[in-house]
Amino acid sequence: MSTPTAVRATSLFEWLFHRRRLVFALLALVTLVTATGLGRVSLDVSYSSLVDPTLPDHAFYAETTARFGSDYVVLVVVADDALFTTPKLTRLREFRRALGNSPLVDHVNSVFDVGHAQANGDAVDTTPVMASVPQDAAGLAAALARARANPFVGGTYLATDGQTAAIAVYVKATWEDGQLPRQAFDFVAQAMAPYQGDFARLYQLGPPRTYVESRRLILGDVALLTPISIALLIGTVAIAFRSLLATLIPLCTALISIVWTFGCLGWLGLPVNQLTGALPVLLIGIGATEDCYLIAGYFRALSESGDRDGRWPSPRAGC
C-alpha cells in the first residue's frame, strides 16, 4: 500500500517526466549560473580556515599575541659538517641578517642573538653566546662550549655537535591573513637562495611551508583522484549494465554536482580547505549510488513491459 508521501513523489515524478524539455532547460540554466562562480573558487589550507573566529578563545588568542608578540614562527635549519668554522659561521651570520631585512619579520633568534647570562660583579651580563664570529680555533672552541652550556641555545639553536644550527624567524602578522603563508614562504626562500651553496643542507620548516605543501598536495590529489574516480565509475557501470546511457547518466550527475557545489562555494566566498578538498571524489562516488539504483529500476521496468526497443516506460512503473 502506497503512503501519501510515495504518492506525492510519484505524482511529482510524472509531472516532471512529461515536461522533460522544461526540466532540462532549468537544469542547464542553473548549471550555467553556478558555473560562473567557478572562477571565484579559492583554496585556503591555513589553520585559520578551520577556526571559528566568533569563539571566545579566538579573541583571547588575539589579545595574547598582541601582548606577548607573534607566535608565527618560521624555522630555518642549516646543517654542515664544517659549520662551526670561521668561514661557515661568517656566512651563517650574514644569512641571519638577511632574514631580518623584511617588514614581515618581527624579530629573529639564533645563536648570534640569544644572551649568555652570567654574573659580572654586581651586574648580569647578557651578551649573546656568539656576539661575533671567532677567528681562531681557541675562540671557536670557547664559543661552542658556551653554546652547549646555555640551556636556551644548546640543543635548540645549535646542535651539541656544532654541525646543525636553527634560526627562528618570528613573522609580524596574524593567522587570519590569507596571503601571509605564501609571502613568508617566498621571502625565506629568496633569502636562502644565495646561501644554498655554502651549506650542505638549508631548508625551512613551519606554517608557511605546511601551507604551501598542503596546497600542492591537495591540488595534486584532486587532479589525480578525480579522473581515476570517473574512470572507475564508467568502467563499473558499463560492466554492470552494458549500456551507453547507463554510463552517461552517473557521469553527468557527478559533473553537474561538482559544478553546482563549487560554483556555490565561489559565489558565497567560501574557500576550499582541507576538508572540502575531497568533495569531487565524494560527489562522484556517493552520487553514482543513487543513479545506479534508478538505472536498475529503469531497466527492470523495460523488462517487465517487454519493450526491447528502449522506449520510455510508464513513469509510474519506473517509480
C-alpha positions as CSV (number, residue, x, y, z in Angstrom):
1,M,0.0,0.0,0.0
2,S,1.4,3.3,-1.1
3,T,1.9,6.0,1.5
4,P,0.8,9.6,0.9
5,T,4.5,10.7,0.6
6,A,5.1,8.0,-2.0
7,V,2.0,9.0,-3.9
8,R,3.1,12.7,-3.9
9,A,6.6,11.7,-5.0
10,T,5.2,9.6,-7.9
11,S,2.9,12.5,-9.0
12,L,5.8,14.9,-9.0
13,F,7.9,12.4,-11.0
14,E,5.1,12.1,-13.6
15,W,4.7,15.8,-13.8
16,L,8.4,16.3,-14.4
17,F,8.5,13.3,-16.8
18,H,6.0,14.9,-19.1
19,R,7.9,18.2,-19.1
20,R,11.3,17.0,-19.9
21,R,12.3,20.0,-22.0
22,L,11.4,22.3,-19.2
23,V,13.4,20.2,-16.7
24,F,16.5,20.1,-19.0
25,A,16.2,23.9,-19.6
26,L,16.1,24.6,-15.9
27,L,18.9,22.2,-15.2
28,A,21.1,23.9,-17.9
29,L,20.2,27.4,-16.6
30,V,21.1,26.6,-13.0
31,T,24.3,24.8,-14.2
32,L,25.4,27.8,-16.3
33,V,24.7,30.3,-13.4
34,T,26.6,28.2,-10.9
35,A,29.4,27.6,-13.3
36,T,30.2,31.3,-13.4
37,G,31.2,31.1,-9.8
38,L,33.9,28.5,-10.5
39,G,36.3,31.3,-11.3
40,R,35.8,32.7,-7.8
41,V,36.7,29.5,-6.0
42,S,39.8,29.8,-3.8
43,L,41.9,27.3,-1.9
44,D,42.7,28.1,1.8
45,V,44.6,25.5,3.7
46,S,45.7,27.8,6.5
47,Y,44.9,27.0,10.1
48,S,42.5,29.9,10.3
49,S,40.2,28.2,7.8
50,L,39.5,25.6,10.5
51,V,38.9,28.0,13.3
52,D,35.6,29.8,14.1
53,P,36.5,33.5,14.6
54,T,33.4,34.0,16.8
55,L,34.6,31.7,19.6
56,P,35.7,33.5,22.8
57,D,39.0,31.6,22.7
58,H,39.8,33.3,19.4
59,A,39.6,36.7,21.0
60,F,41.7,35.6,23.9
61,Y,44.3,34.3,21.4
62,A,44.4,37.7,19.6
63,E,44.8,39.5,22.9
64,T,47.7,37.2,23.9
65,T,49.6,37.6,20.7
66,A,49.1,41.4,20.8
67,R,50.6,41.4,24.3
68,F,53.4,38.9,24.0
69,G,54.2,39.0,20.3
70,S,53.7,36.8,17.3
71,D,53.7,33.1,17.6
72,Y,54.0,32.7,13.8
73,V,57.5,31.2,13.6
74,V,59.4,30.0,10.5
75,L,62.3,27.7,11.5
76,V,65.3,27.7,9.1
77,V,67.7,24.7,9.5
78,V,71.3,24.9,8.5
79,A,73.4,21.8,8.5
80,D,77.1,21.2,7.5
81,D,79.9,19.0,8.8
82,A,82.1,22.1,8.9
83,L,79.5,24.5,10.2
84,F,81.5,25.6,13.3
85,T,84.3,27.1,11.4
86,T,85.1,30.8,10.8
87,P,84.1,30.9,7.1
88,K,80.8,29.0,7.6
89,L,79.8,31.0,10.7
90,T,80.5,34.2,8.8
91,R,78.2,33.2,6.1
92,L,75.6,32.0,8.7
93,R,75.7,35.4,10.4
94,E,75.2,37.1,7.0
95,F,72.3,34.8,6.3
96,R,70.8,35.6,9.7
97,R,70.9,39.3,9.0
98,A,69.3,38.8,5.6
99,L,66.4,37.0,7.3
100,G,65.7,40.1,9.4
101,N,65.6,42.5,6.5
102,S,61.8,42.4,5.8
103,P,58.8,44.3,7.0
104,L,57.2,40.8,7.5
105,V,59.7,39.9,10.2
106,D,59.2,40.9,13.9
107,H,62.5,39.6,15.1
108,V,65.0,36.7,14.6
109,N,66.5,34.4,17.2
110,S,69.7,32.4,16.6
111,V,73.0,31.5,18.2
112,F,74.0,35.1,17.4
113,D,71.1,36.6,19.3
114,V,70.4,34.6,22.5
115,G,72.1,36.0,25.5
116,H,74.5,34.1,27.7
117,A,73.5,35.3,31.2
118,Q,76.4,35.3,33.7
119,A,77.3,37.3,36.7
120,N,79.7,40.2,36.2
121,G,80.4,41.8,39.5
122,D,77.1,43.3,40.8
123,A,75.5,43.1,37.3
124,V,74.3,40.4,35.0
125,D,76.0,40.1,31.6
126,T,73.6,39.0,28.8
127,T,76.0,39.3,25.9
128,P,74.9,36.9,23.1
129,V,76.6,33.5,23.1
130,M,78.3,34.5,19.9
131,A,78.4,38.3,19.6
132,S,81.0,38.0,16.9
133,V,82.5,35.2,14.8
134,P,85.6,33.7,16.4
135,Q,88.7,33.9,14.2
136,D,90.8,31.1,15.7
137,A,90.5,27.6,17.0
138,A,90.5,28.6,20.6
139,G,87.8,31.1,20.1
140,L,85.7,28.6,18.2
141,A,86.1,26.0,21.0
142,A,85.1,28.5,23.7
143,A,82.1,29.7,21.7
144,L,80.9,26.1,21.2
145,A,81.4,25.4,24.9
146,R,79.3,28.4,25.8
147,A,76.6,27.3,23.4
148,R,76.5,23.8,24.8
149,A,76.3,25.2,28.4
150,N,73.5,27.6,27.6
151,P,70.1,25.9,28.1
152,F,68.4,28.2,25.6
153,V,71.0,27.5,22.8
154,G,72.4,24.0,23.2
155,G,70.1,21.6,21.6
156,T,67.8,24.4,20.4
157,Y,69.5,26.9,18.2
158,L,72.7,24.8,17.9
159,A,73.2,21.1,18.0
160,T,75.6,19.8,20.6
161,D,78.0,18.5,17.9
162,G,78.1,22.0,16.3
163,Q,77.1,20.7,12.9
164,T,73.4,21.9,12.8
165,A,72.0,25.4,13.6
166,A,68.5,26.7,13.7
167,I,67.3,30.2,13.0
168,A,63.8,31.2,14.3
169,V,62.1,33.9,12.2
170,Y,59.1,35.4,14.0
171,V,56.7,36.8,11.4
172,K,54.9,40.1,12.2
173,A,51.3,39.2,11.2
174,T,48.2,37.4,12.2
175,W,47.0,33.8,11.4
176,E,43.9,35.3,9.7
177,D,46.0,36.9,6.9
178,G,45.3,34.6,4.0
179,Q,48.3,36.0,2.0
180,L,50.8,35.6,4.8
181,P,51.9,32.0,4.4
182,R,52.8,32.4,0.7
183,Q,54.5,35.7,1.4
184,A,56.5,34.4,4.3
185,F,57.5,31.2,2.4
186,D,58.6,33.2,-0.6
187,F,60.6,35.7,1.4
188,V,62.5,33.0,3.3
189,A,63.1,31.0,0.1
190,Q,64.5,34.1,-1.6
191,A,66.7,34.8,1.4
192,M,68.0,31.2,1.3
193,A,68.8,31.2,-2.4
194,P,72.2,33.0,-2.2
195,Y,73.4,30.7,0.6
196,Q,72.3,27.3,-0.7
197,G,75.8,26.5,-2.0
198,D,77.5,27.5,1.3
199,F,76.0,24.7,3.4
200,A,75.3,21.0,2.9
201,R,71.6,21.4,3.8
202,L,69.5,24.5,4.1
203,Y,65.7,24.4,4.4
204,Q,62.7,25.9,6.2
205,L,60.0,24.5,8.4
206,G,56.9,25.9,9.9
207,P,53.3,27.1,9.0
208,P,54.3,28.7,5.6
209,R,55.9,25.6,4.3
210,T,53.0,23.5,5.7
211,Y,50.6,25.8,3.8
212,V,52.5,25.6,0.5
213,E,53.0,21.9,0.7
214,S,49.4,21.2,1.7
215,R,48.1,23.3,-1.1
216,R,50.3,21.5,-3.6
217,L,49.3,18.1,-2.3
218,I,45.5,18.9,-2.3
219,L,45.6,20.1,-5.8
220,G,47.7,17.1,-6.9
221,D,45.3,14.7,-5.2
222,V,42.2,16.3,-6.8
223,A,43.9,16.2,-10.2
224,L,44.8,12.6,-9.8
225,L,41.9,11.1,-7.9
226,T,39.1,12.8,-9.8
227,P,40.0,11.2,-13.2
228,I,40.6,7.9,-11.5
229,S,37.2,8.0,-9.8
230,I,35.5,8.9,-13.1
231,A,37.3,6.1,-14.9
232,L,36.3,3.6,-12.2
233,L,32.7,4.8,-12.3
234,I,32.4,4.5,-16.0
235,G,34.0,1.1,-16.0
236,T,31.9,-0.3,-13.2
237,V,28.6,1.0,-14.6
238,A,29.5,-0.2,-18.1
239,I,30.3,-3.7,-16.9
240,A,27.2,-3.8,-14.7
241,F,24.6,-2.5,-17.2
242,R,26.4,-2.8,-20.6
243,S,24.7,0.4,-21.8
244,L,26.0,3.7,-23.0
245,L,23.0,5.5,-21.4
246,A,23.7,3.9,-18.1
247,T,27.3,5.1,-18.3
248,L,26.5,8.7,-19.2
249,I,23.9,9.3,-16.5
250,P,26.1,8.9,-13.4
251,L,28.9,10.8,-15.2
252,C,26.6,13.7,-16.0
253,T,25.2,13.7,-12.5
254,A,28.6,13.8,-10.9
255,L,29.9,16.6,-13.1
256,I,26.7,18.7,-12.6
257,S,27.0,18.1,-8.8
258,I,30.6,19.2,-8.8
259,V,29.8,22.4,-10.8
260,W,26.9,23.3,-8.6
261,T,28.8,22.6,-5.4
262,F,32.0,24.5,-6.2
263,G,30.1,27.2,-8.1
264,C,28.0,27.9,-5.0
265,L,31.2,28.0,-2.9
266,G,32.7,30.5,-5.3
267,W,29.6,32.8,-5.2
268,L,29.3,32.6,-1.4
269,G,33.0,33.4,-1.0
270,L,33.7,30.1,0.9
271,P,37.2,28.8,0.2
272,V,38.0,25.2,-0.3
273,N,40.0,23.8,2.6
274,Q,41.5,20.5,3.8
275,L,38.0,19.1,4.5
276,T,36.1,20.2,1.3
277,G,39.0,19.4,-1.0
278,A,37.8,15.8,-1.1
279,L,34.3,16.8,-2.3
280,P,34.8,16.0,-6.0
281,V,35.7,12.3,-5.3
282,L,32.9,12.1,-2.7
283,L,30.3,13.6,-5.1
284,I,31.3,11.1,-7.8
285,G,31.1,8.1,-5.5
286,I,28.0,9.0,-3.5
287,G,26.0,10.4,-6.4
288,A,26.6,7.2,-8.5
289,T,25.0,5.0,-5.9
290,E,21.5,6.5,-6.3
291,D,22.0,6.7,-10.1
292,C,22.7,3.0,-10.3
293,Y,19.6,2.3,-8.3
294,L,17.5,4.4,-10.6
295,I,19.1,2.9,-13.7
296,A,18.4,-0.6,-12.4
297,G,14.8,0.3,-11.8
298,Y,14.5,1.7,-15.4
299,F,15.9,-1.4,-17.0
300,R,13.7,-3.6,-14.7
301,A,10.6,-1.6,-15.9
302,L,11.7,-2.1,-19.5
303,S,12.0,-5.8,-18.9
304,E,8.6,-6.0,-17.2
305,S,6.9,-4.1,-20.0
306,G,8.5,-6.3,-22.7
307,D,9.9,-3.3,-24.5
308,R,13.2,-4.2,-26.1
309,D,13.5,-1.1,-28.3
310,G,14.4,1.2,-25.3
311,R,11.2,3.3,-25.5
312,W,10.3,5.2,-22.3
313,P,8.2,3.0,-20.0
314,S,5.5,4.4,-17.8
315,P,6.9,6.7,-15.2
316,R,4.7,5.0,-12.6
317,A,6.4,1.7,-13.4
318,G,9.8,3.3,-13.1
319,C,8.9,4.6,-9.6
